Amino acid sequence: MSTMLQSFSAELADAVESAGRSVVAITARRRIPSSGVHWRPGVVVATNHTIRRDDNITVTLPDGTTVAASLAGRDAGTDLAILKLGDHPALPTPTLRSDSGPKVGEVVLALGRPGPHLTASWGVVSGVSGPWRTWQGAEIDALLRVDLAIYDGFSGGPLIDPGARVLGINTSAFGRGVPVTIPVPTVERVVTELLERGAIRRGYLGIGTHPVRVPTSLTRKLELSAEVALLVVGVEPDGPADRAGVLLGDVLLEFDGAALRDPADILAKLGGDRVGRPVAVRVIRGGQVKTLQVTPGERPASRAA
């Protein structure tokens, strides 16, 4: 038993040492630095909420060398930010585990570098579920919850398996005290788009909605198939919905033929390909069903729906 534990311990230590060669410290906020991963040659992935300024950013490499970095792009929706190193040191990139996702109960390690020294915490994957959408409309390929201690520098560091393969980027931004890992497929997709465009393109309507139950008498009168729809509780002045004639108090039934029962249903339909393309939106107004043509705009960073 002792030999098995020693072997397992040595395996974990080797994994930390190997993966830690691509983990860097980022100085872009007050107090302690945050963590990042040298994801591609000259490109560092970090978490958006830990990059508090757009310039005067420095990155400390594992050997203690400090290099200048520039912000290539950020996305609050996925809490990811991309930095480009001013110098291209001989720094390794991590081995990504993209062939299969982790299983519940699998042993994992969270690495960080909130300064010159590497830190590690180990635990297990406590939950895995399908794709989910953040409140800002970003789609995350899988919800990975981990049960381990959160140390300084957790956000922006990698989650790795005992084979030193990276499973994703850790963040604490999506739930107070609840560690979440942004999986590799999501990170890869966001990195590519941020490097190409500097931002993630998403559509928005400029409305606030709340689910409501449509009275049975009205569903019968209007021959509606759904009993739940979305009440418009806010309309942004001169926003896409406002320009299309959407009014406060309208009840949204369908967006491009798809029923709307939850505000997330709208976010799911507002991908970047929707920007500038008119969409048919069915609403209840004054006891009658009307169809409006709404053209989604490109969502500013501070907007949700």
C-alpha positions in Angstrom: 0.0 0.0 0.0 2.8 2.4 0.9 4.5 1.7 -2.5 1.3 2.4 -4.3 0.7 5.7 -2.5 4.3 6.8 -3.1 4.0 5.9 -6.8 0.7 7.8 -7.1 2.1 10.8 -5.2 5.2 10.9 -7.5 2.9 10.7 -10.5 0.9 13.7 -9.4 4.1 15.7 -8.6 5.5 14.9 -12.0 2.2 16.0 -13.6 2.3 19.3 -11.7 6.0 19.9 -12.7 5.3 19.1 -16.4 2.1 21.2 -16.8 3.5 24.0 -14.6 6.1 24.8 -17.2 3.4 26.6 -19.2 1.7 28.3 -16.3 2.7 32.0 -15.9 1.9 34.9 -13.5 0.1 38.0 -14.9 0.4 41.4 -13.4 -2.7 43.2 -14.5 -4.4 44.1 -11.2 -3.7 45.4 -7.8 -2.2 43.2 -5.0 -1.3 39.7 -6.1 -0.8 38.6 -9.8 -3.2 36.3 -11.4 -2.5 33.1 -13.3 -2.4 32.3 -17.0 -1.5 29.5 -19.4 0.9 29.8 -22.4 -1.8 28.2 -24.7 -0.2 28.8 -28.1 3.2 30.1 -29.1 3.3 33.7 -27.8 -0.3 33.6 -26.7 -1.4 33.4 -23.0 -5.0 32.5 -21.9 -6.2 34.2 -18.7 -9.5 34.9 -17.1 -11.2 38.2 -18.0 -12.2 39.2 -14.5 -8.6 39.1 -13.3 -7.3 41.4 -16.1 -8.2 44.8 -14.6 -6.4 47.0 -17.1 -5.8 47.0 -20.9 -2.2 48.1 -20.9 1.0 48.0 -18.8 0.5 44.3 -18.5 3.5 42.1 -17.6 3.9 38.3 -17.5 6.3 36.5 -15.3 7.6 33.2 -16.7 8.3 30.1 -14.7 12.1 30.9 -14.7 11.4 34.3 -13.2 11.8 36.3 -16.4 9.3 39.2 -16.8 8.1 40.1 -20.3 5.7 42.7 -21.6 2.3 41.6 -22.9 -0.6 43.2 -24.8 -4.3 42.5 -24.5 -5.4 40.8 -27.7 -9.0 40.5 -26.7 -11.4 39.7 -23.9 -14.8 38.1 -23.5 -16.9 38.6 -20.4 -19.4 36.0 -21.5 -16.9 33.1 -21.1 -14.6 35.0 -18.7 -11.6 34.5 -20.9 -9.0 37.0 -22.0 -6.1 36.6 -24.4 -2.6 38.2 -24.1 0.2 38.3 -26.6 3.7 38.2 -25.3 6.0 41.0 -26.5 8.8 38.5 -26.6 8.5 34.9 -27.7 10.5 33.0 -25.2 11.2 29.2 -25.4 8.2 28.5 -23.3 6.3 25.2 -23.8 2.6 25.0 -24.5 0.5 22.5 -22.6 -0.8 19.1 -23.8 -4.6 19.5 -24.2 -7.0 16.7 -23.4 -9.7 17.2 -26.0 -10.4 13.6 -27.0 -12.7 13.0 -24.0 -14.0 15.0 -21.1 -13.4 14.2 -17.5 -15.7 11.9 -15.5 -17.3 12.5 -12.2 -15.0 11.3 -9.5 -11.9 11.6 -11.6 -8.8 12.9 -9.8 -7.7 16.4 -11.0 -5.3 19.1 -10.0 -5.7 22.9 -10.2 -2.5 24.8 -10.8 -1.8 28.5 -10.3 1.1 30.9 -10.3 0.1 33.9 -8.2 3.7 35.1 -8.1 7.0 33.5 -8.8 6.1 30.1 -7.4 3.7 27.4 -8.7 0.8 26.2 -6.5 -1.3 23.1 -6.8 -4.5 21.8 -5.3 -5.9 18.4 -5.9 -9.4 16.9 -5.6 -12.0 15.3 -7.9 -14.5 16.3 -10.6 -17.7 16.7 -8.6 -20.1 17.3 -11.5 -20.3 17.2 -15.3 -23.3 18.3 -17.3 -24.0 19.2 -20.9 -23.7 22.6 -22.6 -24.8 25.6 -20.6 -25.2 29.3 -21.2 -23.9 32.1 -19.1 -26.1 35.1 -18.2 -24.3 37.1 -20.9 -25.3 34.6 -23.6 -22.0 32.7 -24.0 -22.3 29.0 -24.6 -19.9 26.8 -22.5 -19.5 23.3 -24.0 -19.8 21.5 -20.6 -20.3 22.5 -17.0 -17.3 21.1 -15.1 -17.5 21.4 -11.3 -14.5 20.5 -9.2 -14.2 19.7 -5.5 -10.8 21.1 -4.3 -9.3 24.0 -2.4 -9.2 27.4 -4.1 -5.9 29.2 -3.5 -4.8 32.6 -4.7 -4.3 32.5 -8.4 -6.9 29.7 -9.0 -8.7 31.7 -11.8 -6.7 31.6 -15.0 -4.8 28.5 -14.0 -5.3 25.1 -15.7 -7.1 22.0 -14.5 -5.0 19.0 -15.3 -5.4 15.2 -15.1 -2.6 12.9 -13.6 -1.1 12.7 -17.1 -0.4 16.4 -17.1 -3.1 17.0 -19.8 -5.1 20.2 -19.5 -8.8 19.8 -19.2 -9.6 23.5 -19.2 -9.1 26.9 -17.5 -10.3 27.5 -14.0 -12.5 30.4 -12.9 -14.4 31.5 -9.8 -16.4 34.2 -11.7 -19.5 32.2 -12.4 -20.5 31.4 -8.9 -19.5 32.8 -5.5 -17.1 30.3 -4.0 -18.0 27.6 -6.6 -15.0 26.6 -8.7 -15.8 26.0 -12.4 -13.6 24.9 -15.3 -14.0 26.2 -18.8 -13.4 23.1 -20.9 -10.8 22.9 -23.7 -13.2 23.1 -26.7 -14.7 26.3 -25.4 -11.3 27.8 -24.7 -10.0 26.8 -28.2 -13.0 28.4 -29.9 -12.8 31.6 -28.0 -9.0 31.9 -28.4 -9.4 31.6 -32.2 -12.1 34.2 -32.5 -10.4 36.6 -30.1 -7.1 36.4 -32.0 -9.0 37.0 -35.3 -11.4 39.7 -34.2 -10.5 40.9 -30.7 -14.0 40.2 -29.4 -16.8 37.6 -29.6 -19.6 38.6 -31.8 -23.1 38.1 -30.3 -26.5 39.5 -31.2 -28.8 41.4 -28.9 -32.3 42.9 -28.9 -32.1 45.4 -26.1 -35.0 44.1 -24.0 -35.6 42.6 -20.6 -38.1 39.8 -20.2 -39.7 37.6 -17.6 -41.5 34.3 -18.0 -45.3 34.6 -17.6 -48.2 32.1 -17.9 -50.6 33.0 -20.6 -54.3 32.7 -19.4 -56.0 29.5 -20.7 -58.8 31.6 -22.2 -56.3 33.5 -24.2 -54.4 30.5 -25.4 -57.7 29.0 -26.6 -58.8 32.2 -28.3 -55.5 32.7 -30.1 -55.0 29.0 -30.7 -51.6 29.0 -29.0 -49.6 25.9 -28.4 -47.6 27.1 -25.4 -48.9 28.3 -22.1 -45.7 30.1 -21.0 -44.2 33.1 -22.8 -42.0 36.1 -22.1 -43.3 39.4 -20.8 -41.3 42.4 -22.0 -40.4 44.3 -18.8 -37.8 46.6 -20.3 -37.0 48.1 -23.7 -33.7 49.9 -24.3 -34.3 53.3 -26.0 -33.2 53.1 -29.7 -32.2 49.5 -29.3 -32.9 46.9 -32.0 -36.2 45.9 -30.4 -37.3 49.5 -29.8 -36.6 50.4 -33.5 -38.7 47.4 -34.5 -41.7 48.5 -32.5 -41.5 46.2 -29.5 -43.4 47.7 -26.6 -43.3 47.4 -22.9 -45.9 44.9 -21.9 -45.7 42.8 -25.1 -45.7 39.1 -24.6 -43.1 37.3 -26.8 -44.3 34.0 -28.1 -41.8 33.0 -30.8 -38.4 34.0 -32.2 -37.8 32.9 -35.7 -40.4 30.2 -35.3 -39.0 28.8 -32.0 -41.2 29.1 -28.8 -39.9 31.3 -26.0 -40.4 30.1 -22.5 -37.3 31.4 -20.7 -35.0 34.4 -21.3 -32.2 31.9 -22.0 -34.2 30.9 -25.1 -33.6 34.3 -26.6 -29.9 34.2 -25.8 -29.6 30.8 -27.4 -30.9 32.3 -30.7 -28.6 35.4 -30.7 -25.4 34.1 -32.1 -23.1 36.2 -34.1 -24.7 35.1 -37.4 -27.9 36.8 -36.4 -26.5 40.3 -36.3 -28.0 42.4 -39.1 -30.5 39.8 -40.2 -34.2 40.5 -39.8 -36.0 37.9 -37.7 -39.8 37.3 -37.3 -40.9 37.7 -33.7 -44.5 36.8 -32.7 -46.0 38.8 -29.8 -49.3 39.1 -28.0 -50.5 42.7 -27.9 -53.9 43.9 -26.8 -55.2 40.3 -26.9 -54.1 39.8 -30.5 -51.1 38.1 -32.1 -48.8 40.3 -34.1 -45.6 39.5 -36.0 -42.7 42.0 -35.9 -39.5 42.1 -37.9 -36.6 42.6 -35.5 -33.0 43.0 -36.7 -30.6 42.0 -33.9 -27.6 44.4 -33.4 -24.1 43.4 -32.2 -24.2 43.2 -28.5 -22.0 45.7 -26.5 -19.9 44.1 -23.8 -22.2 45.4 -21.1 -25.5 44.0 -22.5 -27.3 40.7 -21.9 -30.4 40.2 -24.2 
